[in-house]
């Protein structure tokens, strides 16, 4: 249940460099690389939890397993938003060997050019999730 909530939290919204339009001045988002790390950590924990077994039986079963699997897929889709953001900011041939390094660079550039760092909203796929659990 906790992992379902954590996955829901990290996949809501879109990656933002500075702040969302309409946010209160001074209301800052976590740096992109921190958002990426959080997403990757929770995704890895959720995947590992699904693989746990006790005496040959899966630890997570039934509806909880199905919900967790669905959220894992949405989290994987959400990762592509970061990749598209990197490509739109640094270009297709940005020269970074991994997304994390590229996101650090995007954050760095945003600090250097604060007026031009507002990121266009990347469309997030529409998701319908049953949070009732029943």
Backbone as ProteinMPNN parsed JSONL, in Angstrom:
{"seq_chain_A": "XXXXXXXXXXXXXXXXXXXXXXXXXXXXXXXXXXXXXXXXXXXXXXXXXXXXXXXXXXXXXXXXXXXXXXXXXXXXXXXXXXXXXXXXXXXXXXXXXXXXXXXXXXXXXXXXXXXXXXXXXXXXXXXXXXXXXX", "coords_chain_A": {"N_chain_A": [[0.829, -1.193, 0.0], [1.923, 1.245, 0.81], [3.956, 1.58, -1.109], [2.369, 1.828, -3.41], [1.182, 4.323, -2.911], [3.464, 5.94, -2.835], [4.427, 5.623, -5.468], [2.269, 6.758, -6.861], [2.583, 9.381, -6.048], [5.116, 10.168, -7.111], [4.653, 10.063, -9.839], [2.789, 11.948, -10.441], [1.925, 14.982, -12.022], [4.34, 16.877, -13.93], [7.8, 16.834, -14.928], [9.575, 19.611, -13.693], [11.555, 22.484, -14.149], [11.924, 24.98, -12.765], [9.483, 26.43, -11.388], [5.993, 25.706, -11.273], [3.657, 27.124, -13.608], [1.708, 29.755, -12.29], [2.203, 29.086, -9.687], [2.949, 30.056, -6.323], [5.144, 32.795, -5.808], [8.485, 31.98, -5.174], [7.879, 29.393, -4.522], [9.365, 26.531, -4.984], [10.319, 23.772, -7.033], [11.698, 20.507, -6.509], [15.079, 19.925, -7.541], [15.608, 18.75, -10.898], [17.253, 16.456, -11.134], [16.975, 15.394, -8.597], [14.241, 14.796, -8.567], [14.277, 12.793, -10.499], [15.943, 10.856, -9.259], [14.342, 10.155, -7.065], [12.12, 9.045, -8.365], [13.366, 6.848, -9.679], [14.343, 5.37, -7.471], [11.997, 4.669, -6.011], [10.657, 3.243, -7.971], [12.447, 1.083, -8.351], [12.292, -0.105, -5.798], [9.597, -0.875, -5.76], [9.529, -2.724, -7.868], [11.261, -4.648, -6.847], [9.848, -5.449, -4.583], [7.674, -6.721, -5.754], [8.924, -9.012, -6.591], [9.45, -10.465, -4.336], [9.24, -13.42, -2.344], [7.771, -15.83, -0.129], [8.272, -18.881, 1.189], [7.832, -20.014, -1.333], [5.589, -18.664, -2.201], [4.237, -15.722, -3.644], [4.826, -12.514, -2.278], [3.286, -10.185, -2.606], [0.065, -10.187, -3.723], [-2.91, -10.756, -5.74], [-5.3, -8.13, -5.993], [-3.756, -6.013, -4.987], [-1.268, -6.587, -6.083], [-1.824, -6.339, -8.819], [-2.488, -3.592, -8.931], [-0.061, -2.453, -8.133], [1.641, -3.34, -10.184], [0.473, -1.965, -12.335], [0.953, 0.696, -11.6], [3.721, 0.687, -11.635], [4.197, 0.407, -14.367], [3.169, 2.885, -15.234], [4.978, 4.568, -13.953], [7.292, 3.906, -15.326], [6.616, 4.924, -17.822], [6.526, 7.583, -17.104], [9.186, 8.186, -16.756], [10.047, 8.664, -19.328], [9.215, 11.262, -19.779], [11.138, 12.826, -18.522], [13.324, 12.22, -20.12], [12.489, 13.292, -22.573], [12.382, 15.962, -21.832], [15.093, 16.529, -21.354], [16.065, 16.177, -23.952], [14.672, 18.242, -25.265], [15.757, 20.481, -24.045], [18.591, 20.254, -24.195], [19.126, 19.243, -26.649], [19.19, 16.636, -29.154], [21.675, 15.367, -29.4], [23.145, 15.597, -26.864], [25.412, 14.808, -25.48], [25.707, 13.687, -22.953], [26.207, 10.848, -20.922], [24.262, 9.637, -19.408], [20.886, 9.948, -18.146], [20.68, 11.181, -15.648], [23.041, 12.783, -15.399], [22.543, 14.538, -17.489], [20.211, 15.797, -16.567], [21.208, 17.154, -14.349], [22.751, 19.001, -15.709], [20.727, 20.425, -17.085], [19.407, 21.545, -14.877], [21.523, 23.166, -13.963], [21.857, 24.955, -16.114], [19.381, 26.199, -15.973], [19.611, 27.659, -13.63], [21.489, 29.503, -14.423], [20.205, 30.941, -16.426], [17.602, 32.225, -15.499], [15.189, 33.424, -16.486], [14.611, 32.146, -18.844], [14.129, 29.557, -18.242], [11.72, 28.343, -17.804], [9.898, 25.499, -18.192], [8.195, 24.017, -20.878], [5.017, 22.48, -20.589], [5.037, 19.029, -20.5], [3.096, 16.627, -22.008], [1.326, 14.435, -19.992], [0.365, 11.059, -19.928], [-3.094, 10.289, -19.768], [-4.403, 8.95, -16.831], [-6.229, 6.564, -15.089], [-6.83, 5.634, -11.927], [-7.764, 3.321, -9.512], [-8.237, 4.16, -6.344], [-9.572, 3.255, -4.194], [-9.206, 0.607, -3.486], [-10.858, -1.539, -3.187]], "CA_chain_A": [[0.0, 0.0, 0.0], [2.822, 2.392, 0.884], [4.606, 1.746, -2.411], [1.369, 2.358, -4.332], [1.057, 5.762, -2.646], [4.715, 6.591, -3.261], [4.442, 5.662, -6.936], [1.294, 7.768, -7.271], [3.133, 10.709, -5.78], [6.21, 10.54, -8.008], [4.255, 10.154, -11.244], [1.833, 13.008, -10.699], [2.533, 16.184, -12.556], [5.368, 16.744, -14.948], [9.083, 17.371, -14.457], [9.64, 21.068, -13.78], [12.873, 23.019, -13.84], [11.833, 25.948, -11.663], [8.208, 26.347, -10.693], [4.852, 25.561, -12.172], [2.962, 28.381, -13.851], [0.649, 30.014, -11.328], [2.634, 28.773, -8.326], [3.331, 31.215, -5.531], [6.557, 33.123, -6.011], [9.312, 31.344, -4.172], [7.54, 27.973, -4.393], [10.293, 25.873, -5.89], [10.284, 22.326, -7.165], [12.986, 19.857, -6.293], [15.863, 19.876, -8.786], [15.236, 17.637, -11.778], [17.984, 15.233, -10.825], [16.371, 14.836, -7.377], [12.979, 14.186, -8.979], [14.658, 11.565, -11.21], [16.421, 9.896, -8.265], [13.181, 9.701, -6.293], [11.363, 8.16, -9.245], [14.128, 5.616, -9.885], [14.403, 4.632, -6.211], [10.688, 4.086, -5.699], [10.402, 2.241, -9.007], [13.26, -0.099, -8.032], [11.717, -0.745, -4.605], [8.334, -1.515, -6.135], [9.851, -3.915, -8.664], [11.842, -5.651, -5.948], [8.766, -5.943, -3.732], [6.901, -7.687, -6.538], [9.683, -10.251, -6.77], [9.617, -11.148, -3.051], [8.472, -14.644, -2.116], [7.927, -16.498, 1.158], [7.921, -20.3, 1.065], [7.34, -20.278, -2.681], [4.418, -17.842, -2.503], [4.513, -14.302, -3.849], [4.52, -11.667, -1.12], [2.197, -9.288, -3.007], [-0.827, -10.963, -4.588], [-4.267, -10.266, -6.002], [-5.568, -6.765, -6.442], [-2.608, -5.16, -4.657], [-0.23, -6.86, -7.076], [-2.26, -5.748, -10.086], [-2.364, -2.14, -8.824], [1.358, -2.119, -8.1], [2.148, -3.547, -11.547], [-0.032, -0.874, -13.17], [1.669, 1.915, -11.234], [5.096, 0.53, -12.116], [4.174, 0.733, -15.802], [2.998, 4.335, -15.365], [6.241, 5.186, -13.55], [8.221, 3.725, -16.447], [6.215, 5.917, -18.826], [6.871, 8.905, -16.582], [10.628, 8.381, -16.992], [10.249, 9.215, -20.673], [9.028, 12.71, -19.725], [12.439, 13.404, -18.203], [14.171, 12.059, -21.304], [12.04, 14.288, -23.552], [12.783, 17.265, -21.315], [16.528, 16.65, -21.634], [16.226, 16.354, -25.394], [14.179, 19.559, -25.673], [16.629, 21.516, -23.49], [19.999, 20.122, -24.567], [19.23, 18.721, -28.002], [19.259, 15.175, -29.301], [23.063, 14.932, -29.188], [23.585, 16.422, -25.741], [26.742, 14.398, -25.049], [25.725, 13.105, -21.61], [26.096, 9.385, -21.01], [23.068, 9.159, -18.728], [19.843, 10.947, -17.917], [20.989, 11.908, -14.419], [24.019, 13.824, -15.713], [21.874, 15.518, -18.34], [19.296, 16.572, -15.731], [22.043, 18.074, -13.574], [23.102, 20.084, -16.639], [19.52, 21.238, -17.303], [19.253, 22.342, -13.652], [22.593, 24.166, -13.941], [21.519, 25.975, -17.107], [18.212, 26.939, -15.481], [20.091, 28.631, -12.632], [22.227, 30.549, -15.137], [19.262, 31.715, -17.235], [16.331, 32.016, -14.814], [14.001, 33.845, -17.226], [14.339, 31.268, -19.979], [14.143, 28.173, -17.775], [10.397, 27.766, -17.605], [9.767, 24.35, -19.08], [6.855, 23.801, -21.396], [4.388, 21.303, -19.995], [5.063, 17.806, -21.293], [1.836, 15.924, -21.797], [1.371, 13.175, -19.255], [-0.764, 10.24, -20.343], [-4.234, 10.236, -18.858], [-4.35, 7.732, -16.038], [-7.331, 6.374, -14.168], [-6.369, 4.683, -10.917], [-8.728, 3.05, -8.454], [-7.567, 4.299, -5.068], [-10.413, 2.698, -3.149], [-8.629, -0.661, -3.072], [-11.906, -2.508, -2.838]], "C_chain_A": [[0.876, 1.26, 0.0], [3.502, 2.643, -0.462], [3.629, 2.271, -3.451], [1.239, 3.864, -4.16], [2.304, 6.514, -3.101], [4.797, 6.69, -4.778], [3.459, 6.694, -7.456], [1.886, 9.162, -7.134], [4.223, 11.096, -6.78], [5.788, 10.649, -9.467], [3.211, 11.235, -11.491], [2.559, 14.254, -11.167], [3.556, 15.876, -13.625], [6.68, 17.264, -14.38], [9.125, 18.88, -14.677], [11.027, 21.541, -13.39], [12.781, 23.992, -12.67], [10.519, 25.816, -10.912], [7.095, 26.239, -11.716], [4.218, 26.925, -12.395], [1.832, 28.543, -12.834], [1.035, 29.683, -9.901], [3.017, 30.068, -7.62], [4.804, 31.522, -5.782], [7.355, 32.539, -4.852], [9.0, 29.868, -3.972], [8.337, 27.201, -5.428], [10.071, 24.366, -5.896], [11.662, 21.787, -6.826], [13.763, 19.884, -7.608], [15.491, 18.634, -9.601], [15.962, 16.349, -11.431], [17.462, 14.586, -9.542], [15.035, 14.169, -7.686], [13.246, 12.839, -9.654], [15.096, 10.483, -10.219], [15.262, 9.315, -7.465], [12.363, 8.709, -7.115], [12.075, 6.819, -9.403], [14.178, 4.758, -8.622], [13.078, 3.938, -5.911], [10.325, 3.022, -6.723], [11.18, 0.959, -8.713], [12.712, -0.84, -6.814], [10.427, -1.489, -4.937], [8.589, -2.792, -6.935], [10.427, -5.025, -7.783], [10.771, -6.264, -5.052], [7.936, -6.976, -4.474], [7.62, -9.022, -6.666], [9.848, -11.045, -5.466], [8.692, -12.36, -2.937], [8.745, -15.145, -0.702], [7.404, -17.92, 0.995], [7.27, -20.601, -0.292], [6.113, -19.485, -3.088], [4.823, -16.382, -2.657], [4.045, -13.511, -2.633], [3.339, -10.742, -1.406], [1.344, -10.038, -4.021], [-2.13, -10.212, -4.84], [-4.322, -8.848, -6.503], [-4.387, -5.831, -6.154], [-1.485, -5.347, -5.667], [-0.579, -6.203, -8.404], [-2.107, -4.226, -10.052], [-0.903, -1.715, -8.845], [1.991, -2.283, -9.481], [1.726, -2.413, -12.469], [0.732, 0.417, -12.871], [3.135, 1.859, -11.672], [5.163, 0.879, -13.6], [4.02, 2.233, -16.015], [4.279, 5.064, -14.973], [7.282, 5.046, -14.656], [7.901, 4.716, -17.559], [6.631, 7.322, -18.398], [8.355, 9.214, -16.778], [10.866, 9.013, -18.353], [10.027, 10.73, -20.704], [10.347, 13.416, -19.416], [13.358, 13.338, -19.421], [13.79, 13.066, -22.38], [12.44, 15.699, -23.123], [14.261, 17.518, -21.605], [16.746, 16.928, -23.116], [15.775, 17.744, -25.84], [15.09, 20.68, -25.178], [18.043, 21.468, -24.028], [20.205, 19.642, -25.993], [19.418, 17.211, -28.008], [20.653, 14.633, -29.007], [23.684, 15.744, -28.059], [24.911, 15.986, -25.139], [26.824, 13.827, -23.647], [25.462, 11.608, -21.718], [24.879, 8.839, -20.287], [22.11, 10.309, -18.443], [20.167, 11.796, -16.696], [21.96, 13.055, -14.687], [23.383, 14.922, -16.563], [20.915, 16.391, -17.529], [20.052, 17.555, -14.835], [22.42, 19.266, -14.448], [21.902, 20.992, -16.908], [19.273, 22.12, -16.083], [20.285, 23.471, -13.603], [22.286, 25.308, -14.908], [20.334, 26.818, -16.656], [18.621, 27.986, -14.452], [20.822, 29.792, -13.312], [21.303, 31.483, -15.91], [17.871, 31.582, -16.638], [15.099, 32.417, -15.615], [13.645, 32.915, -18.373], [14.194, 29.819, -19.555], [12.768, 27.593, -17.51], [10.17, 26.694, -18.655], [8.343, 24.26, -19.576], [6.311, 22.506, -20.791], [4.483, 20.141, -20.962], [3.8, 17.05, -20.971], [2.069, 14.614, -21.073], [0.173, 12.358, -19.702], [-1.861, 10.265, -19.3], [-4.238, 8.896, -18.143], [-5.559, 7.692, -15.135], [-6.93, 5.268, -13.195], [-7.43, 4.553, -9.842], [-7.987, 3.1, -7.122], [-8.382, 3.739, -3.913], [-9.871, 1.387, -2.628], [-9.653, -1.727, -2.778], [-12.619, -3.084, -4.001]], "O_chain_A": [[0.599, 2.218, -0.722], [3.61, 3.787, -0.902], [4.013, 3.079, -4.296], [1.191, 4.602, -5.144], [2.208, 7.595, -3.683], [5.191, 7.725, -5.314], [3.771, 7.43, -8.392], [1.706, 10.014, -8.005], [4.251, 12.235, -7.247], [6.495, 11.269, -10.261], [2.785, 11.428, -12.63], [3.682, 14.531, -10.744], [3.626, 14.765, -14.15], [6.67, 18.06, -13.441], [8.747, 19.364, -15.744], [11.606, 21.059, -12.417], [13.497, 23.834, -11.682], [10.466, 25.14, -9.885], [7.247, 26.631, -12.873], [4.227, 27.779, -11.508], [1.095, 27.599, -12.551], [0.27, 29.97, -8.981], [3.368, 31.057, -8.265], [5.614, 30.609, -5.949], [6.937, 32.605, -3.696], [9.768, 29.158, -3.323], [8.011, 27.222, -6.615], [9.684, 23.774, -4.888], [12.658, 22.511, -6.854], [13.158, 19.868, -8.68], [15.109, 17.604, -9.046], [15.362, 15.274, -11.431], [17.5, 13.363, -9.409], [14.725, 13.109, -7.143], [12.533, 11.865, -9.414], [14.672, 9.332, -10.325], [15.217, 8.11, -7.22], [11.963, 7.659, -6.613], [11.449, 5.767, -9.274], [14.065, 3.535, -8.706], [13.053, 2.749, -5.593], [9.74, 1.999, -6.366], [10.626, -0.136, -8.817], [12.674, -2.07, -6.802], [10.196, -2.597, -4.452], [7.945, -3.815, -6.707], [10.108, -6.2, -7.965], [10.79, -7.468, -4.793], [7.538, -7.989, -3.899], [6.975, -10.057, -6.832], [10.334, -12.176, -5.491], [7.538, -12.333, -3.364], [9.818, -14.911, -0.147], [6.228, -18.127, 0.696], [6.29, -21.342, -0.377], [5.641, -19.622, -4.216], [5.647, -15.87, -1.898], [3.006, -13.805, -2.042], [2.486, -10.539, -0.542], [1.843, -10.474, -5.059], [-2.405, -9.178, -4.232], [-3.509, -8.419, -7.321], [-4.056, -4.968, -6.968], [-0.829, -4.383, -6.06], [0.274, -5.583, -9.039], [-1.649, -3.629, -11.026], [-0.545, -0.734, -9.497], [2.793, -1.447, -9.898], [2.517, -1.947, -13.29], [1.113, 1.144, -13.789], [3.714, 2.882, -12.038], [6.084, 1.57, -14.037], [4.675, 2.798, -16.89], [4.631, 6.068, -15.591], [8.064, 5.966, -14.895], [8.807, 5.283, -18.169], [7.034, 8.142, -19.222], [8.733, 10.373, -16.948], [11.788, 9.812, -18.514], [10.586, 11.415, -21.56], [10.641, 14.472, -19.976], [14.082, 14.289, -19.712], [14.665, 13.635, -23.033], [12.794, 16.53, -23.959], [14.631, 18.603, -22.052], [17.52, 17.812, -23.484], [16.414, 18.359, -26.693], [15.186, 21.724, -25.824], [18.643, 22.51, -24.292], [21.33, 19.634, -26.491], [19.761, 16.602, -26.995], [20.792, 13.557, -28.427], [24.638, 16.491, -28.276], [25.489, 16.732, -24.349], [27.92, 13.508, -23.187], [24.616, 11.161, -22.493], [24.492, 7.694, -20.52], [22.481, 11.482, -18.494], [19.949, 13.008, -16.711], [21.724, 14.18, -14.248], [23.663, 16.104, -16.366], [20.815, 17.594, -17.775], [19.579, 18.666, -14.594], [22.411, 20.407, -13.985], [22.057, 22.212, -16.954], [18.965, 23.304, -16.224], [19.955, 24.601, -13.244], [22.436, 26.481, -14.565], [20.286, 28.018, -16.926], [18.047, 29.074, -14.405], [20.778, 30.925, -12.834], [21.582, 32.675, -16.036], [17.028, 30.892, -17.212], [14.046, 31.805, -15.443], [12.5, 32.897, -18.825], [14.141, 28.931, -20.407], [12.657, 26.462, -17.037], [10.241, 26.955, -19.856], [7.395, 24.405, -18.805], [7.059, 21.567, -20.52], [4.059, 20.248, -22.113], [3.464, 16.851, -19.804], [2.893, 13.794, -21.479], [-0.925, 12.898, -19.842], [-1.593, 10.262, -18.099], [-4.097, 7.844, -18.766], [-5.881, 8.684, -14.482], [-6.719, 4.121, -13.588], [-7.932, 5.551, -9.324], [-7.207, 2.203, -6.803], [-7.924, 3.75, -2.771], [-10.048, 1.072, -1.452], [-9.321, -2.739, -2.162], [-13.518, -3.907, -3.829]]}, "name": "protein", "num_of_chains": 1, "seq": "XXXXXXXXXXXXXXXXXXXXXXXXXXXXXXXXXXXXXXXXXXXXXXXXXXXXXXXXXXXXXXXXXXXXXXXXXXXXXXXXXXXXXXXXXXXXXXXXXXXXXXXXXXXXXXXXXXXXXXXXXXXXXXXXXXXXXX"}
